[in-house]
Amino acid sequence: MASKLDHILCPLICTLLFPLSNAFAGTNLAPPSVGDSIAVLGGHDCADGVVKDDGTLETGYGWVPSVVDGRYVQRFEAAEFRSRKMEEICICWTRTRMDDELRFQVQLYRDRGGRPALFPEESVDAVATLVPSYPDGAFYSFDVSGADMHAPTEVFYLGVQWDPSQEDYFFVCVDKTADSPVVDGWFIDDRADEWTSVLDTFDPTFNDHRAMMIRARALEGFFPLVPTVGPKGVAFFVVMIACLGAALLARRKS
């Protein structure tokens, strides 16, 4: 687990991997330079859903290959969607090395005190093939209507998780156009014990952040939340059932 000091000073761009970058070592990565605005390539892009970016990418967010569990998510609000049940999630990807196929997970997190929960509410396996080389990028669409991807809280988070030690030098596309609205995003890796906001870090990777190119579309209709209980609630119900069983058994014996 990294110390708090590590996460104040890191993650920073890794100069050993990108010699043109600043001389800092860390866990987050961006392509070697911020490019001009590039329109992403074809494919379904959830343009009829909730869109936070302007449709052009200037950079991307990734991880150094020593990370084995890297995650990026973006903030959404349930009120932005036509229902709470997600139907489709679209992610824009780019890369800087030869491998052009990425296996990852699309994830949904509830809000816990203004930040993502540590564990996802739902996670769906996904594959992106023929990922373009930076500065190009492409959207990949994933049907999640069969998964339990309900917005569990008014604020919630959608994003991706992958293993950069196996799937290295892939990047979530990022909008840094100056006049785009600023949207909060969060990151965490296997060395951290809590999420960090891209708006609350000294890492220059996230300078001028506007939005990650993560989009979503919800199903039409009404999909009420199904109440869930945490570990304490489960333990309470187990104790209650045991007590009721003991009471019934005692009654039969008397």
N, C-alpha and C positions, 0 to 999 in steps of 0.2 A: 504494500500500500504506500502511495506517495504521501509525503508530508504536506502540510498546508503551504510551507515555503516553496516546495517543488512546484505547486500549482499556481503560486504567484509569479514565479520566474519562468515556468514552463507550462504548457508546451510551446516551443518556438520553432521556427523553420530550421530544418537540419542541413547545415552547410556541407556535411559529408556526402549527402545525396544530391544536393543541388548547389554546385560550387559558386554560382552567381549570387546566391542569397547571402543574407547576413550571417556572421559567424556565431550562431547560436545552435545548441542542440536541444531537442525536445521530442515530443510525440506527434504533434499535429504537422501536417504538410500542406502546402499549396503548390501549384505549378510554379516553375522557376521565375515567372514574371506575370504581372497582371496584364492581360491582353486587351485589345480593343473589344468593343461590344460585338459579339458574334451571335447571330441568330442560330438557334438550335436546329438540328436536322429533323426530317420527317418523323412520322409516328404519332399515335394518339397522345395528346398532351394535356387532357383534362381541361381544355380551354373553357368548357361550359361549366366548370366546377369553381372551387375557391382557389384563386390565383393570387399569390403574394408578390411575384416577380414581374419584370417587364418583358420577359421573353428573350432576353439576351444574356449571355454569360460573359463575365469578365475574368473569373478565376474559379477555383474549386477548393473544397476542403477534403483532406484525406488524412492518412496516418503513416508513420514510419513502419517498416516491416517488422520491427521488434514487438509491435502491438499485436495481441492475439484476439482482442475483442474491442473493436472501436465502434462508437455510435454517434450519430448526429440526428437531432430532431428539431422540428420547428413548431412554434406555438400557433394554435388555432383556437377558435371559439365556436361552440356548438351553434350559436345564433347565426353564424355565417352560412350554415348549411340548411338545406330544405328538410332534412331529418337528421337524427343522431346516428343512423346506420350508414357506414361508409360502403360505397359500391365499387369505387375505383380509386386507386392511388397512382399517381404518375411521378416518376423520379427522373431527373436529368443527370446523366453520367458523362464523364470524360476520363481520359487516361493519358499517361506519359510514357508507357513502355509497350512492348510488343504484344503481350497477352491482351486479348480483346473480349474475353468472356469472364463475367463476374457472377459469383454465387453469393447471395446475401439474404437478409431478411427485412421485410417491411413490417414496421412495428407501430403500435399505438400505446401511449402512456396516459394515465390519469395525472391530474395536477395534485401535488402534495405541498401545500404551503408556498405556492408561487414558483415551484420548479417541478420537473418531471419526477414521478415515482422512480424508485431504483429498478423496479422490474416491470416489464410491459404487461398491459392487459391482454394483448393479443399479438401474435407474431406469425407471419406468413412467409414461407420459403419462396424465393424468387431468383430468377436468372436473367441477366442482361447480356445479350450476344452482339457481336460486331460493334462494341463500344468505340466511338470515334476518338481519334487522337487529338489532344489539346492543340490549338484553341477551339476545335469543333467539339460539339456535344450533341447528345440526342436524348429525347424523352423515351421512357419505357413505361408502358401502362400495365397495371396489374389488377385483375378482377378479384376483389376481396369480399364480394357479396355473400359468398358461402362461409365466410369466417365471422366470428363474433366481434366484429369491429364496430362497436357502439361507442360514441363519445360518452364516457362515464361521468365526466364533470363538465362544468360550463366552459372552462379552459382545459384543453387537452393538447397532446403533442403527437405528431406523426413524423416518422423518420426511418432511418436504416441502421442496420448493424451488420458488420462483416468482419472477417478474420484477415487483417492486412498482412499477416505472416504467410498466408497462402494466396491471397488475392491482393497483390501489392500494386501500388501506384495507380489506383483508381480514385476518382474524386467526385463528390457531389457538386454539381454545377452551382455557381453562386452569382447572383446579381449584385454588382456594386455601382450601378448607375447613380450618379449624384442626386438626381431628383426622384428616385424611387423611395417609397415609404420604408422606414426601418422596421423590420420584423424580428422579434427575439428568437434566437436559436440557442441550442444547448449541445454540449458534447461531454462524453465520458469514455474512458478506456479502462482496461483491466487493472491498471495501476492506481486508479482513483477510487475514492470511497464516496464521492458525491459528484453531481453534475456541475458544470461551469457554464455560465452564459457567455455567448460570444460578445455580448455588450459589456461584460464585466471581467475583462482579462487584459493583461499587458502584452499578450502575444500579438506581434504585428501581423500574423496571418489574418487576423480578423479586423484589421483597420478598414474603415469605410464600409463595413458590412451593411447590406440592405436586406437581402433575403436569400435563403437557399431555394433552389428551384425544385421544391417539393409541393405538389398540388394534389387536390382530392375532390371527389364528387360523391355526393350521398344519394341514396335511393329516395324516390318519392314515396310519401306515405307517412304514417305514424308508427313509430317503433318505440314503445315505452321501455324505460330502463327496467331490467330485472334486478331486484335488490340482491346484493352479494354481502357476505360476511367475511371478516378477516379471521386469522387464527384464533383470536380470543373469542370471537363469536362462535366458531366451530366448537371450541373447548366448552363454552357455556352450554350449547345444545347437547353435547355428549353427556355432560354432568346431569343436565335436566332429564334426559332420557333414562340415564342410569338410576336417578332418584325415583322417577315414576315407575320404572320396572321393579325396583326394590319395594316400593310402597304397594304395588299390586300383588307382589309375591307374599308380602307380609299379611295382606288382607285375606288372601286365599288360605293361608295357614291358620288364621285366627278363626 
